[in-house]
Amino acid sequence: MVCTTWVWHATEQSYTRTERFGASLAGSFAALAAEPLLKQDRMHLAVIGNRMTTIDEVAGVSVFSVDNQLLATGGESTTGPTYSAPVTFDESIMGYVRVTLDPAKLSEGISWTRIALSLITLLGVPWLCVAVLRLRLAPKTATDNVTAVELPAPEEDDVQHYLLAFNLYNQIGLAPEVRTAELAHATAVAKRVGGVYSATVGPLPGTGLLMHFPGTDQEDRGLQVLCAAFAVAHLLDDQAGVYRLGLHTIDLPPAAELPEAAPEISDAALLSALAKHMTLAVSDHFPLRLLQQNRVEYSPLDSPLLEEIATADGGGYLVTALSPAQTALVKQQVVRFSQDHGDSTASESTF
């Protein structure tokens, strides 16, 4: 039994080293691909990919755009472990890379480790048994008294808070002063809508802005968030900025502040890169029953970039339209906001 446990532990350590090695390779490949991807230089991407495949453990590599278009590839396609990493510039996601390792190369070290540890443990089992027996027979001292510990007061149950990321998708092509003015206008619009839906608005560095919808005991809270998202999206639709929206959740007590370093924030920004014009990319932590029960039009998201979302379960949905009743409500809100603030977005909604 002890021998088996040691062998399993060795295999687990080897698996951990493989995971670190694969993630490190993917991260390095993403860093090298940033400049040629920004310039859309596919030839340079191919050269870098071929260099990566010269590493013994690497079987194949590929580079994709944010809309899942294959830009470059190298090596061979195998069934080995695969690792992905986003390609970023100025904290904006431009695409992602994928590295596939050769399982034959990875297994060589593991088998020798198993053999060596098996021999060591077989020879050391008698000594281990003696040591354990001595510990069990050792007399207990008077210091083994149990001290009463005061239990903390029960905490409030966590509820789902909603994080709505607005990604200024074309910010790289905007002049700095235009980008600043665009984000200021978007923030003002989001605050108007947020006032109706009890949401706060703040900057999302490198991406755009973030709306935080605290959790409530209302069953349709998620549906309210969807309406708010489409309302803001339409109010910003005729601006110079092009926005992509991502929606994620985080479990917190009802009145809790949103932690600034919460990983769910960056994952919401990552989801926004998967959305399209006038759609909403939603993580699989969003209540699916709300979409199904309220006739919301959606389809499953399919992108390797979902693997990079650490605080979800690897899936998601692309919401393309609300139900007729919800759409009518959003149209009324858009017209009211436009009239109240003299915006040019008073025309009828198209989503």
Sequence and secondary structure as in RCSB ss.txt:
>XXXX:A:sequence
MVCTTWVWHATEQSYTRTERFGASLAGSFAALAAEPLLKQDRMHLAVIGNRMTTIDEVAGVSVFSVDNQLLATGG
ESTTGPTYSAPVTFDESIMGYVRVTLDPAKLSEGISWTRIALSLITLLGVPWLCVAVLRLRLAPKTATDNVTAVE
LPAPEEDDVQHYLLAFNLYNQIGLAPEVRTAELAHATAVAKRVGGVYSATVGPLPGTGLLMHFPGTDQEDRGLQV
LCAAFAVAHLLDDQAGVYRLGLHTIDLPPAAELPEAAPEISDAALLSALAKHMTLAVSDHFPLRLLQQNRVEYSP
LDSPLLEEIATADGGGYLVTALSPAQTALVKQQVVRFSQDHGDSTASESTF
>XXXX:A:secstr
 HHHHHHHHHHHHHHHHHHHHHHHHHHHHHHHHHHHHHTT HHHHHHHHHHHTTSTTEEEEEEEETTS EEEEEE
   SS EEEEEEEETTEEEEEEEEEE HHHHHHHHHHHHHHHHHHHHHHHHHHHHHHHHHHHS   TT       
        EEEEEEEEEETTGGGS HHHHHHHHHHHHHHHHHHHHHTT EEEEETTTEEEEEE   S TTHHHHH
HHHHHHHHHHTTTSSS EEEEEEEEEE TT    TT HHHHHHHHHHTT  TT EEEETTS HHHHHHTT EEEE
   GGGGG TTS S EEEEEE  HHHHHHHHHHHHHHHHHHT S  S    
